[in-house]
Amino acid sequence: MACDLVQLPRGGTAIVCSSRPRPRCDECGRPAPFLCDWKMPEHRSGTCDAKICANCAFSPAADKHLCPSHADALKDWRARRAATTDRGASA
């Protein structure tokens, strides 16, 4: 049984338990509070949804998390975009 401590709006706390196991990080097996937000239109949810922990997640913006493979894809895309922009500026 998985249980979580939840902060209530007026400052109290509650323990919430469920019979489902906690999701585990697809990379390292730690508890995974995040899902990868990389856009994938072919998936039903529209995003990758790989389960990721805080250590494995890359956060490119507030409330956005990427799995390691999509973090690498974002870095590659940014590098290609910067190279294209640089070429356009020097022409």
mmCIF file as gemmi writes it, N, C-alpha and C atoms, coordinates in Angstrom:
data_model
loop_
_atom_site.group_PDB
_atom_site.id
_atom_site.type_symbol
_atom_site.label_atom_id
_atom_site.label_alt_id
_atom_site.label_comp_id
_atom_site.label_asym_id
_atom_site.label_entity_id
_atom_site.label_seq_id
_atom_site.pdbx_PDB_ins_code
_atom_site.Cartn_x
_atom_site.Cartn_y
_atom_site.Cartn_z
_atom_site.occupancy
_atom_site.B_iso_or_equiv
_atom_site.pdbx_formal_charge
_atom_site.auth_seq_id
_atom_site.auth_asym_id
_atom_site.pdbx_PDB_model_num
ATOM 1 N N . MET Axp A 1 ? 0.846 -1.175 0 1 0 ? 1 A 1
ATOM 2 C CA . MET Axp A 1 ? 0 0 0 1 0 ? 1 A 1
ATOM 3 C C . MET Axp A 1 ? 0.891 1.237 0 1 0 ? 1 A 1
ATOM 4 N N . ALA Axp A 2 ? 0.594 2.175 -0.88 1 0 ? 2 A 1
ATOM 5 C CA . ALA Axp A 2 ? 1.353 3.417 -0.979 1 0 ? 2 A 1
ATOM 6 C C . ALA Axp A 2 ? 0.602 4.515 -0.232 1 0 ? 2 A 1
ATOM 7 N N . CYS Axp A 3 ? 1.327 5.244 0.619 1 0 ? 3 A 1
ATOM 8 C CA . CYS Axp A 3 ? 0.733 6.335 1.374 1 0 ? 3 A 1
ATOM 9 C C . CYS Axp A 3 ? 1.526 7.614 1.137 1 0 ? 3 A 1
ATOM 10 N N . ASP Axp A 4 ? 0.818 8.732 1.103 1 0 ? 4 A 1
ATOM 11 C CA . ASP Axp A 4 ? 1.436 10.037 0.914 1 0 ? 4 A 1
ATOM 12 C C . ASP Axp A 4 ? 0.932 10.989 1.972 1 0 ? 4 A 1
ATOM 13 N N . LEU Axp A 5 ? 1.811 11.905 2.391 1 0 ? 5 A 1
ATOM 14 C CA . LEU Axp A 5 ? 1.449 12.971 3.304 1 0 ? 5 A 1
ATOM 15 C C . LEU Axp A 5 ? 1.031 14.158 2.445 1 0 ? 5 A 1
ATOM 16 N N . VAL Axp A 6 ? -0.198 14.644 2.628 1 0 ? 6 A 1
ATOM 17 C CA . VAL Axp A 6 ? -0.754 15.712 1.802 1 0 ? 6 A 1
ATOM 18 C C . VAL Axp A 6 ? -0.98 16.946 2.666 1 0 ? 6 A 1
ATOM 19 N N . GLN Axp A 7 ? -0.523 18.113 2.172 1 0 ? 7 A 1
ATOM 20 C CA . GLN Axp A 7 ? -0.76 19.382 2.863 1 0 ? 7 A 1
ATOM 21 C C . GLN Axp A 7 ? -2.158 19.876 2.507 1 0 ? 7 A 1
ATOM 22 N N . LEU Axp A 8 ? -2.94 20.214 3.517 1 0 ? 8 A 1
ATOM 23 C CA . LEU Axp A 8 ? -4.289 20.715 3.309 1 0 ? 8 A 1
ATOM 24 C C . LEU Axp A 8 ? -4.276 22.241 3.225 1 0 ? 8 A 1
ATOM 25 N N . PRO Axp A 9 ? -5.279 22.848 2.566 1 0 ? 9 A 1
ATOM 26 C CA . PRO Axp A 9 ? -5.284 24.297 2.342 1 0 ? 9 A 1
ATOM 27 C C . PRO Axp A 9 ? -5.182 25.149 3.607 1 0 ? 9 A 1
ATOM 28 N N . ARG Axp A 10 ? -5.726 24.705 4.709 1 0 ? 10 A 1
ATOM 29 C CA . ARG Axp A 10 ? -5.71 25.514 5.927 1 0 ? 10 A 1
ATOM 30 C C . ARG Axp A 10 ? -4.542 25.173 6.849 1 0 ? 10 A 1
ATOM 31 N N . GLY Axp A 11 ? -3.524 24.503 6.314 1 0 ? 11 A 1
ATOM 32 C CA . GLY Axp A 11 ? -2.324 24.235 7.099 1 0 ? 11 A 1
ATOM 33 C C . GLY Axp A 11 ? -2.247 22.857 7.722 1 0 ? 11 A 1
ATOM 34 N N . GLY Axp A 12 ? -3.298 22.109 7.697 1 0 ? 12 A 1
ATOM 35 C CA . GLY Axp A 12 ? -3.271 20.763 8.255 1 0 ? 12 A 1
ATOM 36 C C . GLY Axp A 12 ? -2.628 19.782 7.284 1 0 ? 12 A 1
ATOM 37 N N . THR Axp A 13 ? -2.518 18.553 7.733 1 0 ? 13 A 1
ATOM 38 C CA . THR Axp A 13 ? -1.984 17.503 6.88 1 0 ? 13 A 1
ATOM 39 C C . THR Axp A 13 ? -2.898 16.287 6.946 1 0 ? 13 A 1
ATOM 40 N N . ALA Axp A 14 ? -2.79 15.447 5.941 1 0 ? 14 A 1
ATOM 41 C CA . ALA Axp A 14 ? -3.564 14.214 5.907 1 0 ? 14 A 1
ATOM 42 C C . ALA Axp A 14 ? -2.69 13.125 5.307 1 0 ? 14 A 1
ATOM 43 N N . ILE Axp A 15 ? -2.936 11.9 5.699 1 0 ? 15 A 1
ATOM 44 C CA . ILE Axp A 15 ? -2.255 10.757 5.104 1 0 ? 15 A 1
ATOM 45 C C . ILE Axp A 15 ? -3.253 10.086 4.172 1 0 ? 15 A 1
ATOM 46 N N . VAL Axp A 16 ? -2.872 9.977 2.909 1 0 ? 16 A 1
ATOM 47 C CA . VAL Axp A 16 ? -3.74 9.384 1.899 1 0 ? 16 A 1
ATOM 48 C C . VAL Axp A 16 ? -3.071 8.108 1.403 1 0 ? 16 A 1
ATOM 49 N N . CYS Axp A 17 ? -3.772 6.996 1.517 1 0 ? 17 A 1
ATOM 50 C CA . CYS Axp A 17 ? -3.222 5.708 1.097 1 0 ? 17 A 1
ATOM 51 C C . CYS Axp A 17 ? -4.056 5.134 -0.047 1 0 ? 17 A 1
ATOM 52 N N . SER Axp A 18 ? -3.381 4.381 -0.901 1 0 ? 18 A 1
ATOM 53 C CA . SER Axp A 18 ? -4.079 3.702 -1.99 1 0 ? 18 A 1
ATOM 54 C C . SER Axp A 18 ? -3.55 2.283 -2.104 1 0 ? 18 A 1
ATOM 55 N N . SER Axp A 19 ? -4.301 1.447 -2.77 1 0 ? 19 A 1
ATOM 56 C CA . SER Axp A 19 ? -3.88 0.056 -2.917 1 0 ? 19 A 1
ATOM 57 C C . SER Axp A 19 ? -2.957 -0.131 -4.117 1 0 ? 19 A 1
ATOM 58 N N . ARG Axp A 20 ? -2.831 0.908 -4.97 1 0 ? 20 A 1
ATOM 59 C CA . ARG Axp A 20 ? -1.945 0.819 -6.128 1 0 ? 20 A 1
ATOM 60 C C . ARG Axp A 20 ? -0.504 1.101 -5.707 1 0 ? 20 A 1
ATOM 61 N N . PRO Axp A 21 ? 0.446 0.408 -6.308 1 0 ? 21 A 1
ATOM 62 C CA . PRO Axp A 21 ? 1.845 0.702 -5.991 1 0 ? 21 A 1
ATOM 63 C C . PRO Axp A 21 ? 2.237 2.067 -6.542 1 0 ? 21 A 1
ATOM 64 N N . ARG Axp A 22 ? 3.18 2.71 -5.877 1 0 ? 22 A 1
ATOM 65 C CA . ARG Axp A 22 ? 3.676 3.996 -6.352 1 0 ? 22 A 1
ATOM 66 C C . ARG Axp A 22 ? 4.415 3.812 -7.667 1 0 ? 22 A 1
ATOM 67 N N . PRO Axp A 23 ? 4.25 4.763 -8.566 1 0 ? 23 A 1
ATOM 68 C CA . PRO Axp A 23 ? 5.008 4.661 -9.823 1 0 ? 23 A 1
ATOM 69 C C . PRO Axp A 23 ? 6.502 4.807 -9.561 1 0 ? 23 A 1
ATOM 70 N N . ARG Axp A 24 ? 7.297 4.061 -10.297 1 0 ? 24 A 1
ATOM 71 C CA . ARG Axp A 24 ? 8.751 4.085 -10.167 1 0 ? 24 A 1
ATOM 72 C C . ARG Axp A 24 ? 9.366 4.653 -11.428 1 0 ? 24 A 1
ATOM 73 N N . CYS Axp A 25 ? 10.478 5.339 -11.258 1 0 ? 25 A 1
ATOM 74 C CA . CYS Axp A 25 ? 11.199 5.951 -12.366 1 0 ? 25 A 1
ATOM 75 C C . CYS Axp A 25 ? 11.622 4.889 -13.381 1 0 ? 25 A 1
ATOM 76 N N . ASP Axp A 26 ? 11.362 5.159 -14.654 1 0 ? 26 A 1
ATOM 77 C CA . ASP Axp A 26 ? 11.745 4.233 -15.716 1 0 ? 26 A 1
ATOM 78 C C . ASP Axp A 26 ? 13.26 4.137 -15.859 1 0 ? 26 A 1
ATOM 79 N N . GLU Axp A 27 ? 13.994 5.142 -15.373 1 0 ? 27 A 1
ATOM 80 C CA . GLU Axp A 27 ? 15.449 5.18 -15.508 1 0 ? 27 A 1
ATOM 81 C C . GLU Axp A 27 ? 16.163 4.489 -14.351 1 0 ? 27 A 1
ATOM 82 N N . CYS Axp A 28 ? 15.762 4.813 -13.101 1 0 ? 28 A 1
ATOM 83 C CA . CYS Axp A 28 ? 16.544 4.344 -11.944 1 0 ? 28 A 1
ATOM 84 C C . CYS Axp A 28 ? 15.742 3.572 -10.906 1 0 ? 28 A 1
ATOM 85 N N . GLY Axp A 29 ? 14.413 3.576 -10.995 1 0 ? 29 A 1
ATOM 86 C CA . GLY Axp A 29 ? 13.596 2.818 -10.055 1 0 ? 29 A 1
ATOM 87 C C . GLY Axp A 29 ? 13.176 3.566 -8.802 1 0 ? 29 A 1
ATOM 88 N N . ARG Axp A 30 ? 13.608 4.817 -8.635 1 0 ? 30 A 1
ATOM 89 C CA . ARG Axp A 30 ? 13.176 5.608 -7.467 1 0 ? 30 A 1
ATOM 90 C C . ARG Axp A 30 ? 11.703 5.999 -7.638 1 0 ? 30 A 1
ATOM 91 N N . PRO Axp A 31 ? 11.049 6.453 -6.543 1 0 ? 31 A 1
ATOM 92 C CA . PRO Axp A 31 ? 9.67 6.943 -6.689 1 0 ? 31 A 1
ATOM 93 C C . PRO Axp A 31 ? 9.61 8.046 -7.746 1 0 ? 31 A 1
ATOM 94 N N . ALA Axp A 32 ? 8.599 7.993 -8.596 1 0 ? 32 A 1
ATOM 95 C CA . ALA Axp A 32 ? 8.507 8.897 -9.748 1 0 ? 32 A 1
ATOM 96 C C . ALA Axp A 32 ? 7.292 9.815 -9.649 1 0 ? 32 A 1
ATOM 97 N N . PRO Axp A 33 ? 7.486 11.04 -9.174 1 0 ? 33 A 1
ATOM 98 C CA . PRO Axp A 33 ? 6.353 11.964 -9.086 1 0 ? 33 A 1
ATOM 99 C C . PRO Axp A 33 ? 6.022 12.667 -10.406 1 0 ? 33 A 1
ATOM 100 N N . PHE Axp A 34 ? 6.867 12.497 -11.428 1 0 ? 34 A 1
ATOM 101 C CA . PHE Axp A 34 ? 6.673 13.222 -12.691 1 0 ? 34 A 1
ATOM 102 C C . PHE Axp A 34 ? 6.484 12.271 -13.873 1 0 ? 34 A 1
ATOM 103 N N . LEU Axp A 35 ? 5.834 12.8 -14.916 1 0 ? 35 A 1
ATOM 104 C CA . LEU Axp A 35 ? 5.733 12.125 -16.204 1 0 ? 35 A 1
ATOM 105 C C . LEU Axp A 35 ? 6.385 13.04 -17.238 1 0 ? 35 A 1
ATOM 106 N N . CYS Axp A 36 ? 7.034 12.461 -18.22 1 0 ? 36 A 1
ATOM 107 C CA . CYS Axp A 36 ? 7.692 13.243 -19.266 1 0 ? 36 A 1
ATOM 108 C C . CYS Axp A 36 ? 6.642 14.003 -20.083 1 0 ? 36 A 1
ATOM 109 N N . ASP Axp A 37 ? 6.893 15.297 -20.285 1 0 ? 37 A 1
ATOM 110 C CA . ASP Axp A 37 ? 5.958 16.172 -20.991 1 0 ? 37 A 1
ATOM 111 C C . ASP Axp A 37 ? 6.307 16.391 -22.466 1 0 ? 37 A 1
ATOM 112 N N . TRP Axp A 38 ? 7.252 15.594 -23.012 1 0 ? 38 A 1
ATOM 113 C CA . TRP Axp A 38 ? 7.63 15.735 -24.424 1 0 ? 38 A 1
ATOM 114 C C . TRP Axp A 38 ? 6.412 15.434 -25.288 1 0 ? 38 A 1
ATOM 115 N N . LYS Axp A 39 ? 6.111 16.324 -26.226 1 0 ? 39 A 1
ATOM 116 C CA . LYS Axp A 39 ? 4.922 16.159 -27.077 1 0 ? 39 A 1
ATOM 117 C C . LYS Axp A 39 ? 5.102 14.977 -28.029 1 0 ? 39 A 1
ATOM 118 N N . MET Axp A 40 ? 4.12 14.098 -28.005 1 0 ? 40 A 1
ATOM 119 C CA . MET Axp A 40 ? 4.082 12.927 -28.885 1 0 ? 40 A 1
ATOM 120 C C . MET Axp A 40 ? 2.633 12.728 -29.323 1 0 ? 40 A 1
ATOM 121 N N . PRO Axp A 41 ? 2.25 13.344 -30.446 1 0 ? 41 A 1
ATOM 122 C CA . PRO Axp A 41 ? 0.852 13.291 -30.882 1 0 ? 41 A 1
ATOM 123 C C . PRO Axp A 41 ? 0.318 11.875 -31.1 1 0 ? 41 A 1
ATOM 124 N N . GLU Axp A 42 ? 1.217 10.927 -31.381 1 0 ? 42 A 1
ATOM 125 C CA . GLU Axp A 42 ? 0.747 9.56 -31.623 1 0 ? 42 A 1
ATOM 126 C C . GLU Axp A 42 ? 0.32 8.84 -30.332 1 0 ? 42 A 1
ATOM 127 N N . HIS Axp A 43 ? 0.68 9.377 -29.178 1 0 ? 43 A 1
ATOM 128 C CA . HIS Axp A 43 ? 0.237 8.791 -27.907 1 0 ? 43 A 1
ATOM 129 C C . HIS Axp A 43 ? -1.133 9.349 -27.541 1 0 ? 43 A 1
ATOM 130 N N . ARG Axp A 44 ? -1.892 8.556 -26.892 1 0 ? 44 A 1
ATOM 131 C CA . ARG Axp A 44 ? -3.254 8.946 -26.516 1 0 ? 44 A 1
ATOM 132 C C . ARG Axp A 44 ? -3.273 10.23 -25.686 1 0 ? 44 A 1
ATOM 133 N N . SER Axp A 45 ? -2.311 10.369 -24.758 1 0 ? 45 A 1
ATOM 134 C CA . SER Axp A 45 ? -2.259 11.55 -23.896 1 0 ? 45 A 1
ATOM 135 C C . SER Axp A 45 ? -1.641 12.756 -24.603 1 0 ? 45 A 1
ATOM 136 N N . GLY Axp A 46 ? -0.924 12.514 -25.698 1 0 ? 46 A 1
ATOM 137 C CA . GLY Axp A 46 ? -0.268 13.594 -26.421 1 0 ? 46 A 1
ATOM 138 C C . GLY Axp A 46 ? 1.144 13.882 -25.943 1 0 ? 46 A 1
ATOM 139 N N . THR Axp A 47 ? 1.583 13.164 -24.89 1 0 ? 47 A 1
ATOM 140 C CA . THR Axp A 47 ? 2.94 13.338 -24.365 1 0 ? 47 A 1
ATOM 141 C C . THR Axp A 47 ? 3.596 11.981 -24.132 1 0 ? 47 A 1
ATOM 142 N N . CYS Axp A 48 ? 4.915 11.994 -23.905 1 0 ? 48 A 1
ATOM 143 C CA . CYS Axp A 48 ? 5.687 10.761 -23.71 1 0 ? 48 A 1
ATOM 144 C C . CYS Axp A 48 ? 5.181 9.966 -22.504 1 0 ? 48 A 1
ATOM 145 N N . ASP Axp A 49 ? 5.009 10.642 -21.373 1 0 ? 49 A 1
ATOM 146 C CA . ASP Axp A 49 ? 4.508 10.043 -20.134 1 0 ? 49 A 1
ATOM 147 C C . ASP Axp A 49 ? 5.434 9.012 -19.492 1 0 ? 49 A 1
ATOM 148 N N . ALA Axp A 50 ? 6.728 9.012 -19.837 1 0 ? 50 A 1
ATOM 149 C CA . ALA Axp A 50 ? 7.66 8.142 -19.123 1 0 ? 50 A 1
ATOM 150 C C . ALA Axp A 50 ? 7.698 8.587 -17.663 1 0 ? 50 A 1
ATOM 151 N N . LYS Axp A 51 ? 7.689 7.649 -16.756 1 0 ? 51 A 1
ATOM 152 C CA . LYS Axp A 51 ? 7.734 7.956 -15.328 1 0 ? 51 A 1
ATOM 153 C C . LYS Axp A 51 ? 9.171 8.345 -14.966 1 0 ? 51 A 1
ATOM 154 N N . ILE Axp A 52 ? 9.332 9.51 -14.305 1 0 ? 52 A 1
ATOM 155 C CA . ILE Axp A 52 ? 10.669 9.995 -13.947 1 0 ? 52 A 1
ATOM 156 C C . ILE Axp A 52 ? 10.683 10.567 -12.541 1 0 ? 52 A 1
ATOM 157 N N . CYS Axp A 53 ? 11.827 10.35 -11.865 1 0 ? 53 A 1
ATOM 158 C CA . CYS Axp A 53 ? 12.028 10.885 -10.52 1 0 ? 53 A 1
ATOM 159 C C . CYS Axp A 53 ? 12.653 12.276 -10.624 1 0 ? 53 A 1
ATOM 160 N N . ALA Axp A 54 ? 12.772 12.952 -9.492 1 0 ? 54 A 1
ATOM 161 C CA . ALA Axp A 54 ? 13.349 14.295 -9.466 1 0 ? 54 A 1
ATOM 162 C C . ALA Axp A 54 ? 14.807 14.284 -9.919 1 0 ? 54 A 1
ATOM 163 N N . ASN Axp A 55 ? 15.553 13.204 -9.635 1 0 ? 55 A 1
ATOM 164 C CA . ASN Axp A 55 ? 16.967 13.146 -10.023 1 0 ? 55 A 1
ATOM 165 C C . ASN Axp A 55 ? 17.148 12.953 -11.523 1 0 ? 55 A 1
ATOM 166 N N . CYS Axp A 56 ? 16.276 12.217 -12.159 1 0 ? 56 A 1
ATOM 167 C CA . CYS Axp A 56 ? 16.409 11.918 -13.592 1 0 ? 56 A 1
ATOM 168 C C . CYS Axp A 56 ? 15.708 12.95 -14.479 1 0 ? 56 A 1
ATOM 169 N N . ALA Axp A 57 ? 14.787 13.732 -13.91 1 0 ? 57 A 1
ATOM 170 C CA . ALA Axp A 57 ? 14.005 14.683 -14.696 1 0 ? 57 A 1
ATOM 171 C C . ALA Axp A 57 ? 14.821 15.929 -15.023 1 0 ? 57 A 1
ATOM 172 N N . PHE Axp A 58 ? 14.579 16.477 -16.223 1 0 ? 58 A 1
ATOM 173 C CA . PHE Axp A 58 ? 15.12 17.771 -16.639 1 0 ? 58 A 1
ATOM 174 C C . PHE Axp A 58 ? 13.922 18.691 -16.769 1 0 ? 58 A 1
ATOM 175 N N . SER Axp A 59 ? 14.001 19.879 -16.179 1 0 ? 59 A 1
ATOM 176 C CA . SER Axp A 59 ? 12.876 20.81 -16.195 1 0 ? 59 A 1
ATOM 177 C C . SER Axp A 59 ? 13.22 22.036 -17.04 1 0 ? 59 A 1
ATOM 178 N N . PRO Axp A 60 ? 12.75 22.068 -18.304 1 0 ? 60 A 1
ATOM 179 C CA . PRO Axp A 60 ? 13.066 23.199 -19.177 1 0 ? 60 A 1
ATOM 180 C C . PRO Axp A 60 ? 12.219 24.442 -18.896 1 0 ? 60 A 1
ATOM 181 N N . ALA Axp A 61 ? 11.121 24.287 -18.176 1 0 ? 61 A 1
ATOM 182 C CA . ALA Axp A 61 ? 10.227 25.396 -17.835 1 0 ? 61 A 1
ATOM 183 C C . ALA Axp A 61 ? 9.441 25.009 -16.587 1 0 ? 61 A 1
ATOM 184 N N . ALA Axp A 62 ? 8.789 25.983 -16.005 1 0 ? 62 A 1
ATOM 185 C CA . ALA Axp A 62 ? 7.999 25.71 -14.8 1 0 ? 62 A 1
ATOM 186 C C . ALA Axp A 62 ? 6.951 24.633 -15.082 1 0 ? 62 A 1
ATOM 187 N N . ASP Axp A 63 ? 6.873 23.66 -14.205 1 0 ? 63 A 1
ATOM 188 C CA . ASP Axp A 63 ? 5.897 22.563 -14.296 1 0 ? 63 A 1
ATOM 189 C C . ASP Axp A 63 ? 6.033 21.716 -15.555 1 0 ? 63 A 1
ATOM 190 N N . LYS Axp A 64 ? 7.203 21.693 -16.17 1 0 ? 64 A 1
ATOM 191 C CA . LYS Axp A 64 ? 7.487 20.83 -17.32 1 0 ? 64 A 1
ATOM 192 C C . LYS Axp A 64 ? 8.67 19.943 -16.955 1 0 ? 64 A 1
ATOM 193 N N . HIS Axp A 65 ? 8.569 18.667 -17.274 1 0 ? 65 A 1
ATOM 194 C CA . HIS Axp A 65 ? 9.622 17.708 -16.96 1 0 ? 65 A 1
ATOM 195 C C . HIS Axp A 65 ? 9.87 16.815 -18.162 1 0 ? 65 A 1
ATOM 196 N N . LEU Axp A 66 ? 11.139 16.54 -18.415 1 0 ? 66 A 1
ATOM 197 C CA . LEU Axp A 66 ? 11.504 15.671 -19.528 1 0 ? 66 A 1
ATOM 198 C C . LEU Axp A 66 ? 12.329 14.504 -19.024 1 0 ? 66 A 1
ATOM 199 N N . CYS Axp A 67 ? 12.122 13.339 -19.633 1 0 ? 67 A 1
ATOM 200 C CA . CYS Axp A 67 ? 12.956 12.175 -19.335 1 0 ? 67 A 1
ATOM 201 C C . CYS Axp A 67 ? 14.337 12.42 -19.952 1 0 ? 67 A 1
ATOM 202 N N . PRO Axp A 68 ? 15.351 11.684 -19.538 1 0 ? 68 A 1
ATOM 203 C CA . PRO Axp A 68 ? 16.704 11.928 -20.056 1 0 ? 68 A 1
ATOM 204 C C . PRO Axp A 68 ? 16.818 11.879 -21.578 1 0 ? 68 A 1
ATOM 205 N N . SER Axp A 69 ? 16.15 10.953 -22.238 1 0 ? 69 A 1
ATOM 206 C CA . SER Axp A 69 ? 16.278 10.884 -23.703 1 0 ? 69 A 1
ATOM 207 C C . SER Axp A 69 ? 15.645 12.1 -24.373 1 0 ? 69 A 1
ATOM 208 N N . HIS Axp A 70 ? 14.531 12.586 -23.848 1 0 ? 70 A 1
ATOM 209 C CA . HIS Axp A 70 ? 13.911 13.77 -24.444 1 0 ? 70 A 1
ATOM 210 C C . HIS Axp A 70 ? 14.612 15.052 -24.007 1 0 ? 70 A 1
ATOM 211 N N . ALA Axp A 71 ? 15.271 15.048 -22.858 1 0 ? 71 A 1
ATOM 212 C CA . ALA Axp A 71 ? 16.11 16.198 -22.476 1 0 ? 71 A 1
ATOM 213 C C . ALA Axp A 71 ? 17.257 16.329 -23.475 1 0 ? 71 A 1
ATOM 214 N N . ASP Axp A 72 ? 17.857 15.198 -23.867 1 0 ? 72 A 1
ATOM 215 C CA . ASP Axp A 72 ? 18.917 15.212 -24.881 1 0 ? 72 A 1
ATOM 216 C C . ASP Axp A 72 ? 18.374 15.694 -26.22 1 0 ? 72 A 1
ATOM 217 N N . ALA Axp A 73 ? 17.175 15.25 -26.587 1 0 ? 73 A 1
ATOM 218 C CA . ALA Axp A 73 ? 16.562 15.668 -27.849 1 0 ? 73 A 1
ATOM 219 C C . ALA Axp A 73 ? 16.321 17.179 -27.848 1 0 ? 73 A 1
ATOM 220 N N . LEU Axp A 74 ? 15.883 17.734 -26.715 1 0 ? 74 A 1
ATOM 221 C CA . LEU Axp A 74 ? 15.667 19.175 -26.61 1 0 ? 74 A 1
ATOM 222 C C . LEU Axp A 74 ? 16.981 19.93 -26.751 1 0 ? 74 A 1
ATOM 223 N N . LYS Axp A 75 ? 18.034 19.452 -26.106 1 0 ? 75 A 1
ATOM 224 C CA . LYS Axp A 75 ? 19.349 20.103 -26.206 1 0 ? 75 A 1
ATOM 225 C C . LYS Axp A 75 ? 19.858 20.067 -27.643 1 0 ? 75 A 1
ATOM 226 N N . ASP Axp A 76 ? 19.689 18.945 -28.338 1 0 ? 76 A 1
ATOM 227 C CA . ASP Axp A 76 ? 20.085 18.842 -29.751 1 0 ? 76 A 1
ATOM 228 C C . ASP Axp A 76 ? 19.283 19.818 -30.612 1 0 ? 76 A 1
ATOM 229 N N . TRP Axp A 77 ? 17.978 19.884 -30.375 1 0 ? 77 A 1
ATOM 230 C CA . TRP Axp A 77 ? 17.123 20.792 -31.14 1 0 ? 77 A 1
ATOM 231 C C . TRP Axp A 77 ? 17.545 22.237 -30.922 1 0 ? 77 A 1
ATOM 232 N N . ARG Axp A 78 ? 17.832 22.604 -29.652 1 0 ? 78 A 1
ATOM 233 C CA . ARG Axp A 78 ? 18.279 23.971 -29.351 1 0 ? 78 A 1
ATOM 234 C C . ARG Axp A 78 ? 19.608 24.281 -30.036 1 0 ? 78 A 1
ATOM 235 N N . ALA Axp A 79 ? 20.528 23.314 -30.067 1 0 ? 79 A 1
ATOM 236 C CA . ALA Axp A 79 ? 21.827 23.517 -30.713 1 0 ? 79 A 1
ATOM 237 C C . ALA Axp A 79 ? 21.643 23.712 -32.223 1 0 ? 79 A 1
ATOM 238 N N . ARG Axp A 80 ? 20.8 22.895 -32.846 1 0 ? 80 A 1
ATOM 239 C CA . ARG Axp A 80 ? 20.541 23.05 -34.287 1 0 ? 80 A 1
ATOM 240 C C . ARG Axp A 80 ? 19.887 24.393 -34.583 1 0 ? 80 A 1
ATOM 241 N N . ARG Axp A 81 ? 18.976 24.793 -33.736 1 0 ? 81 A 1
ATOM 242 C CA . ARG Axp A 81 ? 18.282 26.069 -33.919 1 0 ? 81 A 1
ATOM 243 C C . ARG Axp A 81 ? 19.25 27.233 -33.781 1 0 ? 81 A 1
ATOM 244 N N . ALA Axp A 82 ? 20.153 27.158 -32.787 1 0 ? 82 A 1
ATOM 245 C CA . ALA Axp A 82 ? 21.153 28.218 -32.596 1 0 ? 82 A 1
ATOM 246 C C . ALA Axp A 82 ? 22.098 28.287 -33.788 1 0 ? 82 A 1
ATOM 247 N N . ALA Axp A 83 ? 22.499 27.141 -34.329 1 0 ? 83 A 1
ATOM 248 C CA . ALA Axp A 83 ? 23.387 27.112 -35.488 1 0 ? 83 A 1
ATOM 249 C C . ALA Axp A 83 ? 22.713 27.727 -36.701 1 0 ? 83 A 1
ATOM 250 N N . THR Axp A 84 ? 21.441 27.443 -36.895 1 0 ? 84 A 1
ATOM 251 C CA . THR Axp A 84 ? 20.676 28.015 -38.014 1 0 ? 84 A 1
ATOM 252 C C . THR Axp A 84 ? 20.556 29.524 -37.847 1 0 ? 84 A 1
ATOM 253 N N . THR Axp A 85 ? 20.295 29.978 -36.636 1 0 ? 85 A 1
ATOM 254 C CA . THR Axp A 85 ? 20.162 31.399 -36.359 1 0 ? 85 A 1
ATOM 255 C C . THR Axp A 85 ? 21.491 32.107 -36.588 1 0 ? 85 A 1
ATOM 256 N N . ASP Axp A 86 ? 22.593 31.479 -36.154 1 0 ? 86 A 1
ATOM 257 C CA . ASP Axp A 86 ? 23.918 32.063 -36.342 1 0 ? 86 A 1
ATOM 258 C C . ASP Axp A 86 ? 24.247 32.189 -37.824 1 0 ? 86 A 1
ATOM 259 N N . ARG Axp A 87 ? 23.922 31.177 -38.622 1 0 ? 87 A 1
ATOM 260 C CA . ARG Axp A 87 ? 24.195 31.213 -40.069 1 0 ? 87 A 1
ATOM 261 C C . ARG Axp A 87 ? 23.41 32.328 -40.733 1 0 ? 87 A 1
ATOM 262 N N . GLY Axp A 88 ? 22.171 32.508 -40.299 1 0 ? 88 A 1
ATOM 263 C CA . GLY Axp A 88 ? 21.329 33.556 -40.869 1 0 ? 88 A 1
ATOM 264 C C . GLY Axp A 88 ? 21.842 34.949 -40.539 1 0 ? 88 A 1
ATOM 265 N N . ALA Axp A 89 ? 22.429 35.12 -39.36 1 0 ? 89 A 1
ATOM 266 C CA . ALA Axp A 89 ? 22.943 36.417 -38.926 1 0 ? 89 A 1
ATOM 267 C C . ALA Axp A 89 ? 24.229 36.773 -39.646 1 0 ? 89 A 1
ATOM 268 N N . SER Axp A 90 ? 25.034 35.759 -40.02 1 0 ? 90 A 1
ATOM 269 C CA . SER Axp A 90 ? 26.321 36.029 -40.657 1 0 ? 90 A 1
ATOM 270 C C . SER Axp A 90 ? 26.199 36.198 -42.158 1 0 ? 90 A 1
ATOM 271 N N . ALA Axp A 91 ? 25.059 35.87 -42.734 1 0 ? 91 A 1
ATOM 272 C CA . ALA Axp A 91 ? 24.888 35.955 -44.2 1 0 ? 91 A 1
ATOM 273 C C . ALA Axp A 91 ? 24.614 37.358 -44.664 1 0 ? 91 A 1
